[in-house]
Amino acid sequence: MNSKKHRSASIYLFVIKTWIEHLFLTKFKKKFYSEPKYESIRIHFLKRKGKETKHLFFAMGGVYIKIGQFVSNLFHILPEEFLWELQDLQDKIPPREFEEINERWLYDYKKSMDTIFTDLDKTSYASASTAQVHIGYYNGKKVAIKTLYPKIEEDAIRDLKTISRVIWLIDRFVFKVSAKEVNEQLNTMIRSELDLRSELKNLKYTKQLFALEKDFFFPTPIEELCNKHTLVTEFVEGKKIYEIEPLDSYTKKNPNLEKLIRAYILMIFEYRFFHADPHPGNLIFMETGELCFIDFGAVQSISEEETRILERILIGAMRKDYHLITESLFELGAVTESLSKEELIQIVKYSLEKLNRILDSTDHFRNISFDTLRPAEDLRFLKEIQVSLKRLLSSLKLPPNFLSLHRVLALLLGNSSYLDPTRSMIEYAEKPFSQIVLKGSSLKKLWKDEGEEFITSLFSLPKELNEFLYKWNRGEFQTPDSSRKEELRLKEIFTFGALGSIFFFFGMYYSEKFWKEPSILFYILSGLSFWSLAKSSLSYWKQK
């Protein structure tokens, strides 16, 4: 099956067979079974096809395993019954023989690996879709030696062409999978991972970004042994996520999970450059308390504009501002015009309210059951607002960068539910989001846009006071009679009292949200207002 002549043919035959079976199921069998019976048959079909796809990709090896890993996280596009069967592609990849790996070193360095490294373990430490890792010592230091499989580049280019055609066929004749976006991201991801110089560059750049963060560690590369096909770094001792006892306590948060969530909020919102593959094998919790990231083959950058829109979506969710979320989704290009603004507002409102109900009613977030999710409710809601599921799915169009974010979020949710099943990931994200994002430059711009307008509107309230100050400054103020002066003084007292109370309230509000600059400003304005109130009250009392 692995011969060049039959690789593409095997994929095409499998896809055609699957399409015919799917067509027979949905167009013929569906007519002869009750809805519950048909649903049971459909689920069985998807699970069987998932297992067949997994076995095929394992047999084909190389880039097909990487593609399988990518596809296995497309829960927003493909049926989950099919995708769950592909999860073994993430961490159960069979290793290759040492002699095959050693070919790379003989070709690139004209030396065998065991003449470069001492105490070299010829048994694979970890095997991936495109490369394999061995452990040895170099100049007395324990190192991790990552090597691309021989000839994988040639296979990858040919296989990517085949997969591109297959995805187009699925998108055209089976169901919509955003073929163009998926193909573009697959090509970018695979080609990047076939050049370990890119991974070296990503590692060094991320290490530089986190230089001032004491809770995170990134392995130091041995650059004289790094090239397009090999990457050697110091070996990092520690535990993987599933080697750590999960926290099952309601009293305190898991410090390991706190570090992980903080790292991603920094990467996405502060640095706009993130590690796009946080599966358990790529995270090491060190005895020093530091969190170490390894394997920088899959990274993603995000533009300042996209970060700003994402911040607005999250702030809208915090404020329950459904209009802000809807406008941001349209601005992002995540929703097409086939869905109206009013329809999307209703869907966003329903989704957030349901999420809040689940968070309030759930005390264990690992393996949440269908009874908790109640997908039938969602279908009833869509029917009520006259939006079909097909139209909803066809209107969603995530930008390429956000496909990686979706994968990151799915993996973080899995890590979170293991490390602390008693709390939602949102609870862990609230504090670092407030500390990092709400102090970020783009949020300062949001504060500038909204805060200045708010203050302007506040100061426009005491119209008489503004007129008084304006005329007094220009020397145009004329002393009114005593009754007019008393009326003006009472208005001043009322105005300064109202302003002081409003400014103090907003000072407390922004203080709770960790917005340091606006909270200080409002407290200062509150103090000035109450001081003016006291002064006006004293003058009025003396006048009386």
C-alpha positions as CSV (number, residue, x, y, z in Angstrom):
1,M,0.0,0.0,0.0
2,N,2.9,2.4,0.7
3,S,4.3,2.1,-2.9
4,K,4.2,5.3,-4.9
5,K,2.0,3.7,-7.5
6,H,-0.7,2.7,-5.1
7,R,-0.8,5.5,-2.4
8,S,-3.0,7.9,-4.3
9,A,-5.2,5.0,-5.7
10,S,-5.8,3.7,-2.2
11,I,-7.1,7.1,-1.0
12,Y,-9.3,7.7,-4.0
13,L,-10.9,4.2,-3.8
14,F,-11.5,4.7,0.0
15,V,-13.1,8.1,-0.6
16,I,-15.3,6.8,-3.5
17,K,-16.4,3.8,-1.5
18,T,-17.2,6.0,1.5
19,W,-19.2,8.5,-0.6
20,I,-21.3,5.7,-2.2
21,E,-22.0,4.2,1.3
22,H,-22.9,7.6,2.7
23,L,-25.2,8.3,-0.3
24,F,-26.9,5.0,0.1
25,L,-27.4,5.6,3.8
26,T,-28.8,9.2,3.5
27,K,-30.8,8.9,0.3
28,F,-32.1,5.3,0.5
29,K,-32.0,3.7,3.9
30,K,-33.3,6.8,5.6
31,K,-36.7,6.3,3.9
32,F,-37.2,2.9,5.4
33,Y,-36.4,3.4,9.0
34,S,-37.9,5.3,11.9
35,E,-35.9,8.4,13.0
36,P,-34.4,6.8,16.1
37,K,-33.4,3.7,14.2
38,Y,-31.9,5.7,11.4
39,E,-29.9,7.8,13.9
40,S,-28.5,4.7,15.5
41,I,-27.5,3.3,12.0
42,R,-26.0,6.7,11.1
43,I,-23.9,6.8,14.3
44,H,-22.7,3.3,13.7
45,F,-21.7,4.2,10.1
46,L,-19.7,7.2,11.3
47,K,-17.8,5.3,14.0
48,R,-17.0,2.5,11.5
49,K,-15.7,5.0,9.0
50,G,-13.7,6.7,11.6
51,K,-11.9,3.4,12.5
52,E,-11.3,2.6,8.8
53,T,-9.9,6.1,8.2
54,K,-7.6,5.7,11.2
55,H,-6.3,2.3,10.1
56,L,-5.8,3.6,6.5
57,F,-3.8,6.7,7.7
58,F,-1.6,4.5,10.0
59,A,-0.9,2.2,7.1
60,M,-0.1,5.1,4.7
61,G,2.1,6.9,7.4
62,G,3.9,10.2,7.1
63,V,1.8,13.2,6.1
64,Y,-1.4,11.2,6.2
65,I,-1.0,10.9,10.0
66,K,-0.4,14.6,10.2
67,I,-3.5,15.2,8.1
68,G,-5.5,12.8,10.4
69,Q,-4.3,14.7,13.4
70,F,-5.5,18.0,11.8
71,V,-8.8,16.5,10.8
72,S,-9.4,14.9,14.2
73,N,-9.8,18.4,15.7
74,L,-12.4,19.7,13.2
75,F,-15.3,19.3,15.6
76,H,-17.0,22.4,14.2
77,I,-17.1,20.9,10.7
78,L,-17.2,17.1,10.9
79,P,-19.4,14.7,13.0
80,E,-17.9,14.0,16.4
81,E,-18.8,10.3,16.2
82,F,-16.4,10.1,13.2
83,L,-13.7,12.3,14.8
84,W,-13.5,10.5,18.2
85,E,-12.2,7.4,16.4
86,L,-9.3,9.4,15.0
87,Q,-7.9,10.5,18.3
88,D,-5.4,7.6,18.4
89,L,-3.6,9.5,15.6
90,Q,-2.5,12.1,18.1
91,D,-0.3,10.0,20.3
92,K,-0.2,6.3,19.3
93,I,2.0,6.5,16.2
94,P,4.2,3.4,15.7
95,P,8.0,4.2,15.6
96,R,10.4,3.5,12.8
97,E,13.6,1.5,12.9
98,F,16.8,3.3,14.1
99,E,18.7,2.5,10.9
100,E,16.1,4.5,8.9
101,I,16.5,7.5,11.2
102,N,20.3,7.2,11.1
103,E,20.2,7.6,7.3
104,R,19.5,11.3,7.7
105,W,22.6,11.9,9.8
106,L,24.8,9.9,7.5
107,Y,23.5,12.0,4.6
108,D,23.6,15.4,6.3
109,Y,26.7,15.1,8.6
110,K,28.6,12.2,7.0
111,K,28.6,10.6,10.4
112,S,26.5,8.0,12.3
113,M,24.4,9.3,15.2
114,D,26.3,7.1,17.7
115,T,29.6,8.8,16.7
116,I,28.1,12.2,17.4
117,F,26.2,11.4,20.6
118,T,27.3,9.3,23.6
119,D,24.9,6.9,25.5
120,L,22.5,7.1,22.5
121,D,19.3,5.3,23.1
122,K,18.4,3.6,19.8
123,T,14.9,3.0,20.9
124,S,12.5,5.8,20.0
125,Y,11.6,8.2,22.8
126,A,8.7,9.6,20.9
127,S,7.4,9.2,17.3
128,A,5.4,11.7,15.4
129,S,3.8,11.9,12.0
130,T,6.9,13.4,10.2
131,A,9.7,12.9,12.7
132,Q,11.1,10.8,15.5
133,V,12.9,11.7,18.7
134,H,15.8,9.8,20.4
135,I,17.7,10.6,23.6
136,G,21.5,10.9,23.9
137,Y,24.3,13.0,25.4
138,Y,26.3,15.7,23.6
139,N,29.3,17.3,25.3
140,G,28.1,15.8,28.6
141,K,24.6,17.3,28.3
142,K,21.4,15.2,27.9
143,V,19.7,16.1,24.6
144,A,16.6,15.4,22.6
145,I,17.4,14.5,19.0
146,K,14.5,15.1,16.5
147,T,15.0,13.8,13.0
148,L,12.7,13.9,10.0
149,Y,11.9,10.6,8.4
150,P,14.0,10.0,5.2
151,K,12.2,10.8,1.9
152,I,9.1,12.2,3.7
153,E,9.3,15.5,1.7
154,E,8.7,13.8,-1.6
155,D,5.8,11.7,-0.3
156,A,4.3,14.8,1.4
157,I,4.2,16.9,-1.8
158,R,2.5,14.1,-3.7
159,D,0.1,13.2,-0.8
160,L,-0.9,16.9,-0.3
161,K,-2.1,17.0,-3.9
162,T,-4.1,13.9,-3.4
163,I,-5.6,15.1,-0.2
164,S,-6.4,18.5,-1.8
165,R,-8.5,16.8,-4.5
166,V,-10.2,14.6,-1.9
167,I,-11.2,17.5,0.2
168,W,-12.6,19.3,-2.8
169,L,-14.7,16.2,-3.7
170,I,-16.0,16.0,-0.1
171,D,-16.8,19.7,-0.1
172,R,-18.5,19.5,-3.6
173,F,-20.5,16.2,-3.3
174,V,-20.8,15.1,0.4
175,F,-21.0,18.1,2.8
176,K,-19.4,21.6,3.0
177,V,-16.0,21.6,4.8
178,S,-14.6,25.0,3.7
179,A,-12.3,23.2,1.3
180,K,-10.2,26.2,0.3
181,E,-9.4,27.3,3.9
182,V,-8.8,23.7,5.0
183,N,-6.4,23.1,2.1
184,E,-4.5,26.3,2.6
185,Q,-4.0,25.6,6.3
186,L,-3.0,22.0,5.7
187,N,-0.4,23.0,3.1
188,T,1.0,25.7,5.3
189,M,1.2,23.4,8.3
190,I,2.7,20.5,6.5
191,R,5.3,22.4,4.6
192,S,6.4,24.3,7.7
193,E,6.8,21.0,9.7
194,L,9.0,19.5,6.9
195,D,11.6,22.2,7.6
196,L,13.0,22.0,11.1
197,R,14.7,25.3,10.6
198,S,11.3,26.9,10.9
199,E,10.8,25.0,14.2
200,L,14.1,26.3,15.5
201,K,13.2,29.8,14.5
202,N,9.8,29.5,16.3
203,L,11.4,28.1,19.4
204,K,14.0,30.9,19.7
205,Y,11.3,33.6,19.0
206,T,8.9,32.2,21.6
207,K,11.8,31.9,24.1
208,Q,12.6,35.5,23.6
209,L,9.0,36.6,24.0
210,F,8.8,34.9,27.4
211,A,12.2,36.0,28.6
212,L,10.8,38.0,31.5
213,E,8.2,35.4,32.5
214,K,9.6,33.2,35.4
215,D,6.9,30.5,35.3
216,F,7.7,29.2,31.8
217,F,10.7,27.3,30.3
218,F,11.8,26.7,26.7
219,P,14.6,24.3,25.9
220,T,17.9,25.7,24.6
221,P,18.8,24.4,21.1
222,I,22.2,23.0,20.2
223,E,22.4,25.1,17.0
224,E,25.5,23.4,15.4
225,L,23.4,20.2,15.2
226,C,20.3,21.9,13.7
227,N,19.4,22.0,10.0
228,K,16.5,21.4,7.7
229,H,16.2,17.8,8.8
230,T,17.4,17.7,12.4
231,L,16.7,19.6,15.6
232,V,18.7,19.0,18.8
233,T,17.7,20.7,22.1
234,E,18.5,20.2,25.7
235,F,16.4,17.4,27.3
236,V,13.8,18.7,29.8
237,E,13.0,16.5,32.8
238,G,9.5,16.6,34.2
239,K,6.0,15.1,34.0
240,K,3.4,15.1,31.3
241,I,-0.2,16.1,32.1
242,Y,-1.4,12.5,32.5
243,E,1.5,11.7,34.9
244,I,0.2,14.4,37.3
245,E,-2.5,13.6,39.8
246,P,-5.6,15.6,38.8
247,L,-6.9,18.1,41.4
248,D,-10.3,17.1,42.8
249,S,-10.8,19.8,45.3
250,Y,-13.2,22.7,45.6
251,T,-11.0,24.8,47.8
252,K,-8.1,25.8,45.5
253,K,-7.2,26.1,41.9
254,N,-4.6,23.9,40.2
255,P,-1.4,25.9,39.8
256,N,-0.3,23.9,36.8
257,L,-3.5,24.7,34.9
258,E,-3.2,28.4,36.0
259,K,0.2,28.6,34.3
260,L,-1.1,26.9,31.2
261,I,-4.0,29.3,30.8
262,R,-1.9,32.3,31.6
263,A,0.6,31.3,28.9
264,Y,-2.0,31.2,26.2
265,I,-3.6,34.5,27.2
266,L,-0.1,36.0,26.9
267,M,0.6,34.3,23.6
268,I,-2.7,35.2,22.0
269,F,-3.5,38.7,23.3
270,E,0.0,40.1,24.2
271,Y,2.4,38.5,21.8
272,R,0.0,37.5,19.0
273,F,2.0,34.4,18.3
274,F,1.0,31.1,19.8
275,H,2.0,27.5,20.1
276,A,-0.8,25.8,18.1
277,D,-0.4,22.2,19.4
278,P,-0.8,22.1,23.2
279,H,-1.6,18.4,23.4
280,P,-0.4,16.6,26.5
281,G,2.8,15.3,24.9
282,N,4.0,18.8,24.2
283,L,3.7,20.1,27.8
284,I,6.2,19.3,30.6
285,F,5.6,20.3,34.2
286,M,9.1,20.6,35.8
287,E,10.0,19.9,39.4
288,T,11.0,23.6,39.7
289,G,7.3,24.5,39.1
290,E,7.9,25.8,35.6
291,L,5.8,24.8,32.6
292,C,7.9,23.8,29.6
293,F,6.6,23.9,26.0
294,I,8.2,21.6,23.4
295,D,7.6,20.9,19.6
296,F,7.2,24.3,17.8
297,G,6.4,22.8,14.4
298,A,2.9,24.1,14.7
299,V,2.7,27.8,15.5
300,Q,0.4,30.6,14.4
301,S,0.5,34.4,14.4
302,I,-2.6,36.6,14.7
303,S,-2.9,40.2,13.5
304,E,-3.4,43.1,15.8
305,E,-6.8,43.7,14.2
306,E,-7.9,40.1,14.7
307,T,-6.8,40.3,18.4
308,R,-8.7,43.5,18.9
309,I,-11.9,41.9,17.4
310,L,-11.4,38.8,19.6
311,E,-11.0,41.0,22.7
312,R,-14.3,42.8,21.8
313,I,-16.1,39.4,21.4
314,L,-14.9,38.3,24.9
315,I,-15.7,41.6,26.5
316,G,-19.1,41.5,24.8
317,A,-19.6,38.0,26.4
318,M,-18.6,39.4,29.8
319,R,-21.0,42.3,29.5
320,K,-23.7,40.2,27.9
321,D,-23.6,42.7,25.0
322,Y,-25.0,40.6,22.2
323,H,-24.9,43.4,19.7
324,L,-21.1,43.9,20.2
325,I,-20.5,40.2,19.8
326,T,-22.6,40.1,16.6
327,E,-20.9,43.1,15.1
328,S,-17.5,41.7,15.9
329,L,-18.3,38.4,14.3
330,F,-19.4,40.1,11.1
331,E,-16.3,42.3,11.2
332,L,-14.1,39.3,11.6
333,G,-15.7,37.7,8.5
334,A,-16.7,34.6,10.6
335,V,-20.3,34.8,9.4
336,T,-21.6,35.4,5.9
337,E,-24.5,37.5,4.9
338,S,-26.7,34.5,4.5
339,L,-27.5,34.9,8.2
340,S,-29.0,38.3,9.2
341,K,-27.8,40.4,12.0
342,E,-31.0,39.9,14.0
343,E,-30.8,36.1,13.6
344,L,-27.2,36.1,14.7
345,I,-28.1,38.2,17.8
346,Q,-30.7,35.7,18.8
347,I,-28.3,32.8,18.3
348,V,-25.5,34.5,20.3
349,K,-27.9,35.4,23.1
350,Y,-29.3,31.8,23.3
351,S,-25.8,30.3,23.2
352,L,-24.4,32.5,26.0
353,E,-27.4,31.9,28.2
354,K,-27.2,28.2,27.7
355,L,-23.5,28.2,28.4
356,N,-24.1,30.1,31.7
357,R,-26.8,27.6,32.6
358,I,-24.4,24.7,32.0
359,L,-21.6,26.4,34.0
360,D,-24.0,27.1,36.9
361,S,-25.5,23.6,37.0
362,T,-22.3,21.5,36.4
363,D,-19.9,20.6,39.1
364,H,-17.7,18.2,37.1
365,F,-16.4,19.2,33.7
366,R,-14.9,15.9,32.5
367,N,-16.9,13.9,30.0
368,I,-20.0,16.2,30.0
369,S,-22.9,14.1,29.0
370,F,-25.5,14.7,26.3
371,D,-28.1,15.0,29.0
372,T,-26.2,18.2,30.1
373,L,-25.7,19.5,26.6
374,R,-29.2,18.7,25.4
375,P,-28.6,19.2,21.6
376,A,-32.3,18.7,20.9
377,E,-33.0,22.1,22.6
378,D,-30.7,23.7,20.1
379,L,-32.6,22.3,17.1
380,R,-35.9,23.4,18.6
381,F,-34.5,26.9,19.1
382,L,-33.3,27.1,15.5
383,K,-36.7,25.9,14.3
384,E,-38.4,28.7,16.4
385,I,-36.3,31.4,14.8
386,Q,-36.7,29.8,11.4
387,V,-33.0,29.1,10.8
388,S,-32.1,25.6,9.6
389,L,-29.0,23.9,10.9
390,K,-27.8,23.6,7.3
391,R,-28.1,27.3,6.7
392,L,-26.4,28.1,10.0
393,L,-23.4,25.8,9.3
394,S,-23.1,27.1,5.7
395,S,-23.0,30.7,7.0
396,L,-20.1,30.1,9.4
397,K,-16.7,30.8,7.9
398,L,-13.8,30.9,10.4
399,P,-10.7,32.7,9.2
400,P,-7.6,30.4,8.7
401,N,-5.9,31.7,11.9
402,F,-9.0,30.9,13.9
403,L,-9.0,27.3,12.8
404,S,-5.7,26.9,14.7
405,L,-7.3,28.8,17.7
406,H,-10.2,26.3,17.6
407,R,-7.7,23.4,17.8
408,V,-5.9,25.1,20.7
409,L,-9.2,25.8,22.5
410,A,-10.3,22.1,22.1
411,L,-7.0,20.8,23.4
412,L,-6.9,23.3,26.3
413,L,-10.5,22.2,27.3
414,G,-9.3,18.6,27.4
415,N,-6.3,19.5,29.5
416,S,-8.4,21.6,31.8
417,S,-11.0,18.9,32.4
418,Y,-8.3,16.5,33.4
419,L,-6.2,18.8,35.6
420,D,-9.2,20.2,37.4
421,P,-12.6,18.7,36.6
422,T,-14.4,20.7,39.2
423,R,-13.9,24.1,37.6
424,S,-14.6,25.4,34.1
425,M,-11.7,26.8,32.1
426,I,-13.5,30.2,32.2
427,E,-12.8,30.4,35.9
428,Y,-9.1,29.9,35.3
429,A,-9.1,32.5,32.5
430,E,-10.9,35.4,34.3
431,K,-8.0,36.6,36.4
432,P,-5.2,36.5,33.8
433,F,-7.6,37.9,31.1
434,S,-8.3,40.9,33.4
435,Q,-4.6,41.4,34.3
436,I,-3.2,41.0,30.9
437,V,-5.8,41.9,28.3
438,L,-7.6,44.7,30.1
439,K,-4.3,46.4,30.6
440,G,-3.3,45.8,27.0
441,S,-2.8,48.6,24.4
442,S,-5.9,47.6,22.4
443,L,-8.1,47.7,25.4
444,K,-6.7,51.1,26.3
445,K,-7.9,52.2,22.9
446,L,-11.3,50.7,23.7
447,W,-11.2,52.7,27.0
448,K,-10.1,55.8,25.1
449,D,-13.0,55.4,22.5
450,E,-15.7,54.6,25.1
451,G,-14.3,56.3,28.2
452,E,-13.7,59.7,26.7
453,E,-17.2,59.7,25.2
454,F,-18.6,58.7,28.5
455,I,-16.9,61.5,30.4
456,T,-17.9,64.0,27.8
457,S,-21.5,63.0,28.1
458,L,-21.2,63.2,31.9
459,F,-19.8,66.7,31.8
460,S,-22.5,67.8,29.4
461,L,-25.2,67.1,32.0
462,P,-24.7,70.2,34.2
463,K,-25.4,72.6,31.4
464,E,-25.8,75.7,33.6
465,L,-22.5,74.9,35.3
466,N,-20.7,74.8,32.0
467,E,-22.2,78.0,30.9
468,F,-21.2,79.6,34.2
469,L,-17.6,78.5,33.9
470,Y,-17.4,79.5,30.2
471,K,-18.7,83.0,30.8
472,W,-16.6,83.5,33.9
473,N,-13.5,82.4,32.1
474,R,-14.2,85.0,29.3
475,G,-15.1,87.8,31.8
476,E,-18.7,87.8,30.6
477,F,-20.3,86.7,33.8
478,Q,-22.7,89.2,35.5
479,T,-23.7,88.8,39.1
480,P,-27.3,87.6,39.2
481,D,-29.8,88.7,41.8
482,S,-29.9,86.9,45.1
483,S,-32.7,84.5,44.1
484,R,-30.9,83.6,40.9
485,K,-27.6,83.1,42.8
486,E,-29.3,80.8,45.3
487,E,-30.9,78.7,42.5
488,L,-27.5,78.4,40.8
489,R,-25.8,77.4,44.1
490,L,-28.4,74.6,44.6
491,K,-27.8,73.4,41.1
492,E,-24.1,73.3,41.7
493,I,-24.5,71.3,44.9
494,F,-26.8,68.8,43.2
495,T,-24.5,68.5,40.2
496,F,-21.3,68.0,42.2
497,G,-23.1,65.4,44.4
498,A,-24.4,63.5,41.4
499,L,-21.0,63.6,39.6
500,G,-19.1,62.5,42.7
501,S,-21.4,59.5,43.2
502,I,-21.2,58.5,39.6
503,F,-17.4,58.9,39.4
504,F,-17.0,56.9,42.6
505,F,-19.2,54.1,41.3
506,F,-17.2,53.8,38.0
507,G,-13.9,53.9,40.0
508,M,-15.0,50.9,41.9
509,Y,-16.3,49.2,38.7
510,Y,-13.0,49.5,36.8
511,S,-11.0,48.7,39.9
512,E,-12.8,45.3,40.2
513,K,-12.0,44.7,36.5
514,F,-8.3,45.5,37.1
515,W,-8.4,48.6,34.8
516,K,-5.9,50.6,36.7
517,E,-5.8,53.8,34.6
518,P,-9.5,54.5,34.3
519,S,-10.2,53.5,38.0
520,I,-7.6,56.0,39.2
521,L,-9.0,58.7,36.9
522,F,-12.5,58.2,38.2
523,Y,-11.4,58.2,41.9
524,I,-9.6,61.5,41.3
525,L,-12.7,63.0,39.6
526,S,-14.8,61.7,42.4
527,G,-12.6,63.4,45.0
528,L,-12.6,66.7,43.1
529,S,-16.4,66.5,42.8
530,F,-17.0,65.8,46.5
531,W,-14.5,68.6,47.4
532,S,-16.4,71.0,45.2
533,L,-19.7,69.7,46.8
534,A,-18.4,70.5,50.2
535,K,-17.2,73.9,49.1
536,S,-20.5,74.8,47.5
537,S,-22.5,73.5,50.4
538,L,-20.4,75.6,52.8
539,S,-20.9,78.8,50.7
540,Y,-24.6,78.1,50.5
541,W,-24.8,77.6,54.3
542,K,-22.9,80.9,54.9
543,Q,-25.2,82.7,52.4
544,K,-28.3,81.5,54.2
